[in-house]
Amino acid sequence: MKLLITDFAWPDLSIEKRLLEEADLGYVVADSQDEETLAALAGDVHGIMTCWAPTTRRVIESSPNCKVVSRMGIGLDNIDVDTCNELGIPVTNVPDYCLIEVAEHAIASILTLGRNLHDFHSKSKQGVYSRDAITPLKRLEGRTVGIVGLGHIGKTVVRKARALGFNVLGTRNDLSKPVDGCDVVALEQLLSHSDFITLHLPLTDTNHHMISDKEFGLMKDGSFLINTARGGLVDHEALGRALDSGKVAGAALDVQDPEPPDLSQPLMQNPRVLISPHAAFVSEESLIDLRIRATQNAIGVMTGQNVSNIVNKGCF
């Protein structure tokens, strides 16, 4: 049996190749991520492992012997899960490999924005050595962090924010389930009462641009937005308007829509916006964990073992 590796986000595939060879499985690595190439390669494999490449209906249907689609990551927005469901193909992910890293990135963004470090750094490097801040500086302890999405990562952010003395609000679809360390409230209440709003939920067909003009209008004047989840959750044109009006004091965006983004767009040039290249998940430790577990997921399903991280268990 053979596994198609559509793409990867690290220098080599030494870990993946070692594990596959130990399991006596072959592999093919795509040299292009266009649909035609992936569909052609998929015809001769028994599993697909993908990082960012669009794993579309055509690609999946082109693989009649496919036993698994293994996501090297958490989110599933690049995989046509509906097609996998129709065909009875298990889809796996690694839902908890980077909890600490993403939570740390979100907290670092809150502290950087709240203490104006980005602006102080930029101006000092340009020869302007001044304490004049782009936004008023306020004591961070006792301010409120609103966490949209209370899954594995969101709960980790709750714990870290509380440890720093923040008040914490959280929201999710089921408001009846309590979460230690935060008050679970409706999204509208969270937006209107939070000084920092950080997003930690997957992108779906129903929440695209869930933060747009209406939601920015509900936010406290001078609040901050942090997005380490998916770029499509935020209407970036609406964010630009909220920044221009002063409604939003600043933003930290680790994710864009699309990726890679147009680096000439206004948000990229705005001094009140922190940009990082979808790097919140990255550490030496998290990537090793991800690579091992994503490959083990693929091997496990292909060889008939029990695999815990199947996201569509009811469909086959």
Residue, then its C-alpha position, 0 to 999 in steps of 0.5 A: m500500500k502507498l500513501l500520497i503526501t500532498d504537501f508539507a510545511w517543514p524542511d523535509l519528510s525524514i520523520e514521515k518516511r521513517l515511520l512509513e518505511e517501518a510500517d512497510l508502506g510506500y509513499v509518493v510526494a506531490d511536486s505540485q498542489d494543483e488539483e489535476t496533479l493531486a488527482a492523477l497521483a491519487g489514483d494509485v494510492h491507498g491513503i492521502m496525507t495533507c497539510w494545506a493543499p486543497t483535498t477536493r472532491r475530485v482528488i478524493e474521488s480519483s482515489p478508488n482505494c483510499k482508506v484515509v485522509s489524514r490532516m497534518g494539523i487541526g482544521l479541516d477546511n482544506i479537506d472535502v469532508d462531505t465527500c469523505n463521508e459519502l464514500g465512507i473514508p475516515v478523516t483524521n487530524v491531530p487536535d491537540y498538538c499545538l495547544i500550548e504554542v497557539a495559546e502562548h501566541a495569543i497571550a503574547s499578542i495581547l501583551t504586545l498590543g496592550r503594552n504598545l510594544h510593536d509601536f515602541h519597537s518600530k519607532s525606536k528603530q526608526g530613530v523616534y525614541s518616545r513614550d508617546a503611544i499609538t493607543p492609550l496605555k492601561r494596566l492590563e491586570g483586571r482587564t477582560v479577555g473574551i475567548v471565542g471558541l472554548g475547545h482545547i486551545g480556547k481552554t488553554v488560553v483561559r488558564k494562561a489569561r487567568a494566571l496573568g490576572f485577566n478577567v475571562l469571558g468565553t463563548r461557544n455554541d452550547l452556553s450551558k456547559p461551564v468552563d473553569g476559569c471563565d464566564v460562558v456568555a453569548l457572543e454579543q455580551l462577550l463582544s461588548h464587555s471584552d477589552f481583548i477578543t481572541l478567536h479559537l474555533p474552526l472555519t466552517d460554512t456557517n461562520h465565515h466572516m462571523i466578525s464583520d461590521k455588526e460585530f465590530g459595532l458591538m465591541k468596546d471602543g478601543s478594544f483589540l482583536i486577535n486571530t490565530a484560528r482562520g483568516g476567513l472568520v474575520d471580514h478584513e475590510a470591516l476590520g480596516r473600517a473599524l481600525d480607521s474609525g478608532k472603534v478597534a485600537g489594534a489587531a494581531l493576525d496570524v492568519q489571512d484569507p487567502e494564504p499567502p496574502d497580498l502583502s500590499q493590502p492596507l492591513m499589512q501596512n497598518p502600524r496598529v496591526l501585528i502580522s505573523p505568517h501563520a506561525a502560532f502553531v510552530s515550535e520544534e516540539s509541536l512539529i515533531d509531535l504533529r508529524i509523528r501523530a499525523t503519520q501514525n493516524a494514516i498508518g493506523v487506518m491503512t493497516g486496520q488499527n484502532v485510531s482515536n483521532i477520527v473526526n467522522k466516525g459515524c460515516f463509515 
